[in-house]
């Protein structure tokens, strides 16, 4: 089964996280915070398991370690961010999941061009892409609906420092892995080049690749990525605060 962009299946793929989050909220809205926390942990473990199956399929096909097997890509480490956030009830990681991982994972659903390169989506890798991204977005939205996404500015700042650190590290790691693993491409955080068919392509064309301290980098593209990322991050934080206040106001009215 081949994937086609903007097909009926793709449209359903785009709305699937919201359907999942809505159904989860319907069944869990009256559960306690602790019970929903356990549900979140279980769902996150399922996400990690799906990623593991995907990586095993890739490993057995190529019979070597490749950049694809190391969960440093945005939507891959998002599974571990969610798992840690639920286990520790860590608001900084919830901020990371909601303000950063969620929009990135959703963009990977909307601009799922890479799925068209799969011979079939009826494989562990294809299924993992579809269900993995759907769950990352769906679980995070559900977590917001049941009250986990209430974080302060300090949590936001810690999450931002965490993301920026990984983004900066991705440049030397990508260059190192591309040297150590010829024949494979390391492009964590899309800091080397953009995903084809996305708006990032136009940003990439505004700059050019140069060599800095032995590393290849497109500085203009990197700078624009930082700006766009920061705008998205803080915009979603403001939206989250606004929606949480609306919910709290509604609950107060109902109580009175």
SEKOLVO-869923 format. One record per residue (C-alpha): x, y, z; residue number from 1; residue in one letter. Coordinates in nm, 4 decimals, padded with zeros to 6 digits. Layout:
<pafis>
{{X,Y,Z},NUM,"A"} ...
</pafis>
This chain:
<pafis>
{{00.0000,00.0000,00.0000},1,"X"} {{00.1575,00.3248,-00.1168},2,"X"} {{00.1081,00.6533,00.0670},3,"X"} {{-00.0134,00.9527,-00.1343},4,"X"} {{00.0023,01.3101,-00.0101},5,"X"} {{-00.3384,01.4774,00.0382},6,"X"} {{-00.5245,01.1524,-00.0232},7,"X"} {{-00.8278,01.0581,00.1879},8,"X"} {{-00.5966,00.8465,00.4030},9,"X"} {{-00.3585,01.1405,00.4536},10,"X"} {{-00.6466,01.3686,00.5581},11,"X"} {{-00.7603,01.1053,00.8076},12,"X"} {{-00.3998,01.0796,00.9291},13,"X"} {{-00.3994,01.4559,00.9932},14,"X"} {{-00.7191,01.4514,01.2022},15,"X"} {{-00.6439,01.1194,01.3769},16,"X"} {{-00.4528,01.2725,01.6744},17,"X"} {{-00.7516,01.4919,01.7576},18,"X"} {{-00.9904,01.1953,01.7337},19,"X"} {{-00.7611,00.9935,01.9603},20,"X"} {{-00.7274,01.2785,02.2123},21,"X"} {{-01.1037,01.3372,02.2125},22,"X"} {{-01.1836,00.9703,02.2725},23,"X"} {{-00.9203,00.9435,02.5449},24,"X"} {{-01.0582,01.2535,02.7169},25,"X"} {{-01.4151,01.1214,02.6975},26,"X"} {{-01.3188,00.8010,02.8787},27,"X"} {{-01.0703,00.9511,03.1261},28,"X"} {{-01.2087,01.2974,03.2063},29,"X"} {{-01.3433,01.1849,03.5454},30,"X"} {{-01.0327,00.9912,03.6453},31,"X"} {{-00.8004,01.1236,03.9140},32,"X"} {{-00.4743,01.2965,03.8256},33,"X"} {{-00.2780,00.9930,03.9452},34,"X"} {{-00.4819,00.7463,03.7411},35,"X"} {{-00.4390,00.9558,03.4276},36,"X"} {{-00.0684,00.9752,03.5074},37,"X"} {{-00.0498,00.5938,03.4994},38,"X"} {{-00.2398,00.5927,03.1691},39,"X"} {{00.0087,00.8458,03.0317},40,"X"} {{00.3013,00.6258,03.1374},41,"X"} {{00.1470,00.3205,02.9697},42,"X"} {{00.0783,00.5134,02.6473},43,"X"} {{00.4338,00.6508,02.6456},44,"X"} {{00.5781,00.3016,02.6931},45,"X"} {{00.3710,00.1869,02.3940},46,"X"} {{00.5245,00.4726,02.1913},47,"X"} {{00.8767,00.3668,02.2907},48,"X"} {{00.7931,00.0050,02.2031},49,"X"} {{00.6689,00.1094,01.8566},50,"X"} {{00.9938,00.3015,01.8024},51,"X"} {{01.1938,-00.0043,01.9131},52,"X"} {{01.0127,-00.2306,01.6640},53,"X"} {{01.0791,00.0223,01.3874},54,"X"} {{01.4486,00.0330,01.4715},55,"X"} {{01.4743,-00.3451,01.4812},56,"X"} {{01.3252,-00.3683,01.1318},57,"X"} {{01.5736,-00.1113,01.0004},58,"X"} {{01.8677,-00.2841,01.1710},59,"X"} {{01.7837,-00.6281,01.0318},60,"X"} {{01.7510,-00.4793,00.6826},61,"X"} {{02.0850,-00.2953,00.6748},62,"X"} {{02.2706,-00.5112,00.9324},63,"X"} {{02.4604,-00.2152,01.0735},64,"X"} {{02.4171,00.0841,01.3032},65,"X"} {{02.2844,00.3896,01.1199},66,"X"} {{02.1769,00.7396,01.2332},67,"X"} {{01.8148,00.6220,01.1931},68,"X"} {{01.8609,00.3851,01.4878},69,"X"} {{01.9688,00.6531,01.7349},70,"X"} {{01.6588,00.8295,01.8786},71,"X"} {{01.7956,01.1825,01.8575},72,"X"} {{01.5532,01.3010,01.5897},73,"X"} {{01.2849,01.5371,01.7227},74,"X"} {{00.9914,01.2972,01.6943},75,"X"} {{01.1957,01.0034,01.8225},76,"X"} {{01.3220,01.1514,02.1478},77,"X"} {{00.9727,01.2989,02.1984},78,"X"} {{00.8637,00.9522,02.3127},79,"X"} {{01.1188,00.9599,02.5942},80,"X"} {{01.0307,01.3197,02.6828},81,"X"} {{00.6669,01.2174,02.7338},82,"X"} {{00.7618,00.9051,02.9296},83,"X"} {{00.9908,01.0999,03.1636},84,"X"} {{00.7359,01.3804,03.2005},85,"X"} {{00.4623,01.1393,03.3098},86,"X"} {{00.6844,00.9319,03.5400},87,"X"} {{00.8316,01.2351,03.7193},88,"X"} {{00.5378,01.4709,03.6596},89,"X"} {{00.8074,01.7030,03.5267},90,"X"} {{00.6500,02.0273,03.4069},91,"X"} {{00.9607,02.1368,03.2135},92,"X"} {{00.9397,01.8195,03.0042},93,"X"} {{00.5646,01.8651,02.9633},94,"X"} {{00.6413,02.2162,02.8349},95,"X"} {{00.8950,02.0641,02.5938},96,"X"} {{00.6420,01.8053,02.4762},97,"X"} {{00.3581,02.0524,02.4266},98,"X"} {{00.5396,02.3608,02.2964},99,"X"} {{00.8034,02.1878,02.0849},100,"X"} {{00.7536,01.8162,02.0178},101,"X"} {{00.3800,01.8449,01.9460},102,"X"} {{00.4040,02.1079,01.6664},103,"X"} {{00.7052,01.9309,01.5129},104,"X"} {{00.5283,01.5939,01.5170},105,"X"} {{00.2117,01.7488,01.3736},106,"X"} {{00.4111,01.9097,01.0920},107,"X"} {{00.5544,01.5646,01.0179},108,"X"} {{00.1950,01.4456,00.9773},109,"X"} {{00.0885,01.7350,00.7552},110,"X"} {{00.4090,01.7257,00.5477},111,"X"} {{00.4469,01.3490,00.5418},112,"X"} {{00.6339,01.3528,00.2095},113,"X"} {{00.8888,01.0969,00.3305},114,"X"} {{00.6110,00.8367,00.3528},115,"X"} {{00.5806,00.8525,-00.0259},116,"X"} {{00.9321,00.7076,-00.0455},117,"X"} {{00.8253,00.3903,00.1352},118,"X"} {{00.7567,00.0941,-00.0939},119,"X"} {{00.4595,00.0269,00.1328},120,"X"} {{00.3312,00.1705,00.4581},121,"X"} {{00.2272,-00.1805,00.5614},122,"X"} {{00.5647,-00.2377,00.7272},123,"X"} {{00.6905,-00.1823,01.0805},124,"X"} {{00.8609,00.1368,00.9684},125,"X"} {{00.5507,00.2687,00.7900},126,"X"} {{00.3170,00.1745,01.0738},127,"X"} {{00.5592,00.3238,01.3272},128,"X"} {{00.5665,00.6529,01.1364},129,"X"} {{00.1875,00.6750,01.1259},130,"X"} {{00.1034,00.5546,01.4763},131,"X"} {{00.4152,00.7048,01.6317},132,"X"} {{00.3404,01.0587,01.5163},133,"X"} {{-00.0316,01.0230,01.5794},134,"X"} {{00.0328,00.9133,01.9381},135,"X"} {{00.2909,01.1839,02.0111},136,"X"} {{00.0411,01.4527,01.9095},137,"X"} {{-00.2681,01.2760,02.0450},138,"X"} {{-00.1221,01.1893,02.3856},139,"X"} {{00.0115,01.5421,02.4314},140,"X"} {{-00.3258,01.6998,02.3476},141,"X"} {{-00.4993,01.4531,02.5808},142,"X"} {{-00.2488,01.5390,02.8559},143,"X"} {{-00.3443,01.9044,02.8162},144,"X"} {{-00.7164,01.8261,02.8328},145,"X"} {{-00.6808,01.6327,03.1591},146,"X"} {{-00.4660,01.8967,03.3284},147,"X"} {{-00.1001,01.8013,03.2891},148,"X"} {{00.0036,02.1024,03.0822},149,"X"} {{00.0097,02.3642,03.3562},150,"X"} {{00.3628,02.4954,03.3672},151,"X"} {{00.5288,02.8155,03.4847},152,"X"} {{00.7804,03.0436,03.3148},153,"X"} {{01.0640,02.8604,03.4920},154,"X"} {{00.9473,02.5310,03.3396},155,"X"} {{00.9288,02.6982,02.9995},156,"X"} {{01.2833,02.8327,03.0370},157,"X"} {{01.4258,02.4940,03.1392},158,"X"} {{01.2515,02.3294,02.8452},159,"X"} {{01.3885,02.5931,02.6073},160,"X"} {{01.7454,02.5490,02.7354},161,"X"} {{01.7068,02.1726,02.6942},162,"X"} {{01.5885,02.2076,02.3323},163,"X"} {{01.8545,02.4666,02.2408},164,"X"} {{02.1269,02.2438,02.3857},165,"X"} {{02.0121,01.9504,02.1731},166,"X"} {{01.9808,02.1708,01.8645},167,"X"} {{02.3362,02.3028,01.9001},168,"X"} {{02.4689,01.9511,01.9685},169,"X"} {{02.2954,01.8198,01.6564},170,"X"} {{02.5408,02.0070,01.4298},171,"X"} {{02.8637,01.8343,01.5436},172,"X"} {{02.6794,01.5039,01.5900},173,"X"} {{02.5395,01.5154,01.2358},174,"X"} {{02.8792,01.5981,01.0906},175,"X"} {{03.0487,01.3252,01.2958},176,"X"} {{02.7945,01.0564,01.2054},177,"X"} {{02.8045,01.1511,00.8360},178,"X"} {{03.1813,01.0980,00.8454},179,"X"} {{03.1642,00.7743,01.0466},180,"X"} {{02.8685,00.6233,00.8619},181,"X"} {{02.9255,00.6789,00.4888},182,"X"} {{02.6264,00.5861,00.2795},183,"X"} {{02.3828,00.7061,00.5444},184,"X"} {{02.2563,01.0547,00.6287},185,"X"} {{02.2462,01.2040,00.9754},186,"X"} {{02.0108,01.5010,00.9926},187,"X"} {{01.8930,01.5300,01.3523},188,"X"} {{01.6778,01.8362,01.4182},189,"X"} {{01.6918,01.8981,01.0406},190,"X"} {{01.9930,02.1171,01.1169},191,"X"} {{02.1838,01.9888,00.8099},192,"X"} {{01.9042,02.0281,00.5570},193,"X"} {{01.5222,02.0560,00.5557},194,"X"} {{01.2696,01.7820,00.4904},195,"X"} {{01.1648,01.8007,00.1255},196,"X"} {{00.8234,01.9517,00.0574},197,"X"} {{00.8185,02.1607,00.3757},198,"X"} {{00.8401,02.5415,00.4134},199,"X"} {{01.1891,02.4886,00.5585},200,"X"} {{01.3189,02.4349,00.2052},201,"X"} {{01.2707,02.8049,00.1226},202,"X"} {{01.4562,02.9036,00.4396},203,"X"} {{01.7449,02.6742,00.3466},204,"X"} {{01.7785,02.8339,00.0028},205,"X"} {{01.8354,03.1766,00.1592},206,"X"} {{02.1749,03.0666,00.2862},207,"X"} {{02.4560,02.8400,00.1735},208,"X"} {{02.6586,02.5610,00.3278},209,"X"} {{02.9968,02.6691,00.4624},210,"X"} {{03.2622,02.4953,00.6702},211,"X"} {{03.3130,02.6184,01.0270},212,"X"} {{03.5730,02.4460,01.2476},213,"X"} {{03.5644,02.1493,01.0124},214,"X"} {{03.1848,02.1228,01.0230},215,"X"} {{02.9422,02.1852,00.7381},216,"X"} {{02.6627,02.4220,00.8331},217,"X"} {{02.4153,02.6624,00.6729},218,"X"} {{02.4260,02.9469,00.9256},219,"X"} {{02.1405,03.1486,00.7713},220,"X"} {{01.9168,02.8414,00.7710},221,"X"} {{02.0157,02.7589,01.1316},222,"X"} {{01.9428,03.1150,01.2457},223,"X"} {{01.6016,03.1134,01.0765},224,"X"} {{01.5227,02.7762,01.2335},225,"X"} {{01.5957,02.9241,01.5754},226,"X"} {{01.3669,03.2224,01.5122},227,"X"} {{01.0788,03.0115,01.3805},228,"X"} {{01.1233,02.7584,01.6606},229,"X"} {{01.1201,03.0309,01.9273},230,"X"} {{00.8078,03.1931,01.7801},231,"X"} {{00.6231,02.8593,01.7734},232,"X"} {{00.7447,02.7661,02.1223},233,"X"} {{00.6333,03.0870,02.2919},234,"X"} {{00.3135,03.1162,02.0870},235,"X"} {{00.1974,02.7741,02.2023},236,"X"} {{00.2941,02.8607,02.5604},237,"X"} {{00.0770,03.1748,02.5466},238,"X"} {{-00.2078,02.9775,02.3898},239,"X"} {{-00.1757,02.7123,02.6621},240,"X"} {{-00.1927,02.9724,02.9380},241,"X"} {{-00.4938,03.1360,02.7759},242,"X"} {{-00.6821,02.8072,02.7388},243,"X"} {{-00.5959,02.6956,03.0928},244,"X"} {{-00.7314,03.0220,03.2343},245,"X"} {{-01.0502,02.9811,03.0303},246,"X"} {{-01.0938,02.6281,03.1649},247,"X"} {{-01.0283,02.7387,03.5226},248,"X"} {{-01.2793,03.0243,03.4891},249,"X"} {{-01.5423,02.7843,03.3524},250,"X"} {{-01.4805,02.5393,03.6375},251,"X"} {{-01.5155,02.8192,03.8958},252,"X"} {{-01.8474,02.9253,03.7416},253,"X"} {{-01.9761,02.5687,03.7488},254,"X"} {{-01.8698,02.5276,04.1136},255,"X"} {{-02.0553,02.8432,04.2142},256,"X"} 
</pafis>
